[in-house]
Amino acid sequence: MMRNFLFSSPGKYVQGSGVLNELGRYLSALGSKVFLIANNAVWTIVQARVKTSLKKDDITCRYKRFNGESSQKEIACLAGFTFNEQTSVVVGPGGGKTLDNTKTVANELKLSFAIARLQWRPEMRLSGRCW
């Protein structure tokens, strides 16, 4: 006997080379104030492109470094950082735990979220720790 199930998917899915350069265009449908969560390694790689793209679409951005581990304390810290800022969307570039935390923070704040999954390439390697 088949059971009922719920299938959800993103409202929009965009994939392709250079999509990060158009992030502002896609986020503008969700609002004009972005809270961005990323670890230092990812932020170093994407910062210039993200800021340029958001500026082009008149979107303001606040960035908070993700410390690399998922915990209630980290979620509370990230959510508290933007609680009174009238943020419209939480954005997480990167992968894994960053994306999990982005979704959880957005849920805590009852906001929309966008994830920007990055494809790792050897030239992205940075020396030292990510956080």
Solvent accessible surface area in square Angstrom, and as a share of the most:
residue,aa,sasa,rsa
1,M,228,1.02
2,M,159,0.71
3,R,197,0.72
4,N,155,0.80
5,F,152,0.63
6,L,161,0.80
7,F,161,0.67
8,S,86,0.56
9,S,74,0.47
10,P,91,0.57
11,G,91,0.87
12,K,140,0.59
13,Y,159,0.60
14,V,58,0.33
15,Q,143,0.64
16,G,46,0.44
17,S,124,0.80
18,G,32,0.31
19,V,38,0.22
20,L,19,0.09
21,N,65,0.33
22,E,64,0.29
23,L,16,0.08
24,G,0,0.00
25,R,133,0.49
26,Y,57,0.22
27,L,3,0.02
28,S,58,0.37
29,A,94,0.73
30,L,73,0.36
31,G,22,0.21
32,S,62,0.40
33,K,83,0.35
34,V,4,0.02
35,F,0,0.00
36,L,0,0.00
37,I,0,0.00
38,A,0,0.00
39,N,27,0.14
40,N,61,0.31
41,A,17,0.13
42,V,23,0.13
43,W,21,0.07
44,T,92,0.53
45,I,54,0.27
46,V,0,0.00
47,Q,62,0.28
48,A,75,0.58
49,R,94,0.34
50,V,0,0.00
51,K,103,0.43
52,T,91,0.53
53,S,1,0.01
54,L,2,0.01
55,K,163,0.69
56,K,141,0.60
57,D,47,0.24
58,D,121,0.63
59,I,10,0.05
60,T,84,0.49
61,C,45,0.27
62,R,83,0.30
63,Y,59,0.23
64,K,56,0.24
65,R,95,0.35
66,F,3,0.01
67,N,59,0.30
68,G,9,0.09
69,E,96,0.43
70,S,61,0.39
71,S,52,0.34
72,Q,164,0.73
73,K,170,0.72
74,E,16,0.07
75,I,22,0.11
76,A,67,0.52
77,C,62,0.37
78,L,1,0.00
79,A,13,0.10
80,G,52,0.50
81,F,69,0.29
82,T,2,0.01
83,F,142,0.59
84,N,126,0.65
85,E,67,0.30
86,Q,149,0.66
87,T,15,0.09
88,S,32,0.21
89,V,0,0.00
90,V,0,0.00
91,V,0,0.00
92,G,0,0.00
93,P,1,0.00
94,G,5,0.05
95,G,24,0.23
96,G,44,0.43
97,K,94,0.40
98,T,5,0.03
99,L,13,0.06
100,D,77,0.40
101,N,2,0.01
102,T,0,0.00
103,K,80,0.34
104,T,54,0.31
105,V,0,0.00
106,A,0,0.00
107,N,108,0.56
108,E,103,0.46
109,L,31,0.15
110,K,178,0.75
111,L,50,0.25
112,S,49,0.32
113,F,92,0.38
114,A,21,0.16
115,I,79,0.40
116,A,13,0.10
117,R,163,0.59
118,L,36,0.18
119,Q,142,0.63
120,W,145,0.51
121,R,112,0.41
122,P,86,0.54
123,E,126,0.57
124,M,22,0.10
125,R,163,0.59
126,L,83,0.41
127,S,115,0.74
128,G,71,0.68
129,R,182,0.66
130,C,53,0.32
131,W,121,0.42
